[in-house]
């Protein structure tokens, strides 16, 4: 519940700010990818400024998610290893339990009845 509340408190203002910036920055701008000849139209893109703002936000989200995913890799690997080890020990325990049940049934059948 607290995580949801924090998300709402953070995401709603960020969304409102992005919408306000998008409405205020509708004029067309040119992004020049050639720093030596900015007037070169082959390596330039013209679009409304808010498009570049939103693309920057999306690229930032993707890069942040990728960085988080890569840094948490060791924890995911550890969880996989521990899960496989736990499954192995569960199988071993089931095998011993079934052997114990077999021995118990054999012992009750072999016991002399009066």
MODELLER restraints for C-alpha pairs under 7 A, 6 or more apart:
rsr = mdl.restraints
at = mdl.atoms
rsr.add(forms.Gaussian(group=physical.xy_distance, feature=features.Distance(at['CA:21:A'], at['CA:50:A']), mean=6.85, stdev=0.5))
rsr.add(forms.Gaussian(group=physical.xy_distance, feature=features.Distance(at['CA:22:A'], at['CA:50:A']), mean=4.62, stdev=0.5))
rsr.add(forms.Gaussian(group=physical.xy_distance, feature=features.Distance(at['CA:25:A'], at['CA:49:A']), mean=5.55, stdev=0.5))
rsr.add(forms.Gaussian(group=physical.xy_distance, feature=features.Distance(at['CA:25:A'], at['CA:50:A']), mean=5.62, stdev=0.5))
rsr.add(forms.Gaussian(group=physical.xy_distance, feature=features.Distance(at['CA:26:A'], at['CA:48:A']), mean=5.20, stdev=0.5))
rsr.add(forms.Gaussian(group=physical.xy_distance, feature=features.Distance(at['CA:26:A'], at['CA:49:A']), mean=5.95, stdev=0.5))
rsr.add(forms.Gaussian(group=physical.xy_distance, feature=features.Distance(at['CA:26:A'], at['CA:50:A']), mean=6.23, stdev=0.5))
rsr.add(forms.Gaussian(group=physical.xy_distance, feature=features.Distance(at['CA:27:A'], at['CA:48:A']), mean=5.28, stdev=0.5))
rsr.add(forms.Gaussian(group=physical.xy_distance, feature=features.Distance(at['CA:27:A'], at['CA:49:A']), mean=6.24, stdev=0.5))
rsr.add(forms.Gaussian(group=physical.xy_distance, feature=features.Distance(at['CA:28:A'], at['CA:46:A']), mean=6.48, stdev=0.5))
rsr.add(forms.Gaussian(group=physical.xy_distance, feature=features.Distance(at['CA:28:A'], at['CA:47:A']), mean=5.16, stdev=0.5))
rsr.add(forms.Gaussian(group=physical.xy_distance, feature=features.Distance(at['CA:28:A'], at['CA:48:A']), mean=4.07, stdev=0.5))
rsr.add(forms.Gaussian(group=physical.xy_distance, feature=features.Distance(at['CA:28:A'], at['CA:49:A']), mean=5.99, stdev=0.5))
rsr.add(forms.Gaussian(group=physical.xy_distance, feature=features.Distance(at['CA:29:A'], at['CA:46:A']), mean=5.54, stdev=0.5))
rsr.add(forms.Gaussian(group=physical.xy_distance, feature=features.Distance(at['CA:29:A'], at['CA:47:A']), mean=5.74, stdev=0.5))
rsr.add(forms.Gaussian(group=physical.xy_distance, feature=features.Distance(at['CA:29:A'], at['CA:48:A']), mean=5.89, stdev=0.5))
rsr.add(forms.Gaussian(group=physical.xy_distance, feature=features.Distance(at['CA:29:A'], at['CA:49:A']), mean=5.85, stdev=0.5))
rsr.add(forms.Gaussian(group=physical.xy_distance, feature=features.Distance(at['CA:30:A'], at['CA:44:A']), mean=6.43, stdev=0.5))
rsr.add(forms.Gaussian(group=physical.xy_distance, feature=features.Distance(at['CA:30:A'], at['CA:45:A']), mean=5.46, stdev=0.5))
rsr.add(forms.Gaussian(group=physical.xy_distance, feature=features.Distance(at['CA:30:A'], at['CA:46:A']), mean=4.20, stdev=0.5))
rsr.add(forms.Gaussian(group=physical.xy_distance, feature=features.Distance(at['CA:30:A'], at['CA:47:A']), mean=6.57, stdev=0.5))
rsr.add(forms.Gaussian(group=physical.xy_distance, feature=features.Distance(at['CA:31:A'], at['CA:44:A']), mean=5.38, stdev=0.5))
rsr.add(forms.Gaussian(group=physical.xy_distance, feature=features.Distance(at['CA:31:A'], at['CA:45:A']), mean=5.14, stdev=0.5))
rsr.add(forms.Gaussian(group=physical.xy_distance, feature=features.Distance(at['CA:31:A'], at['CA:46:A']), mean=6.24, stdev=0.5))
rsr.add(forms.Gaussian(group=physical.xy_distance, feature=features.Distance(at['CA:32:A'], at['CA:38:A']), mean=5.37, stdev=0.5))
rsr.add(forms.Gaussian(group=physical.xy_distance, feature=features.Distance(at['CA:32:A'], at['CA:43:A']), mean=6.17, stdev=0.5))
rsr.add(forms.Gaussian(group=physical.xy_distance, feature=features.Distance(at['CA:32:A'], at['CA:44:A']), mean=4.25, stdev=0.5))
rsr.add(forms.Gaussian(group=physical.xy_distance, feature=features.Distance(at['CA:32:A'], at['CA:45:A']), mean=6.59, stdev=0.5))
rsr.add(forms.Gaussian(group=physical.xy_distance, feature=features.Distance(at['CA:33:A'], at['CA:43:A']), mean=5.25, stdev=0.5))
rsr.add(forms.Gaussian(group=physical.xy_distance, feature=features.Distance(at['CA:33:A'], at['CA:44:A']), mean=5.63, stdev=0.5))
rsr.add(forms.Gaussian(group=physical.xy_distance, feature=features.Distance(at['CA:34:A'], at['CA:43:A']), mean=6.01, stdev=0.5))
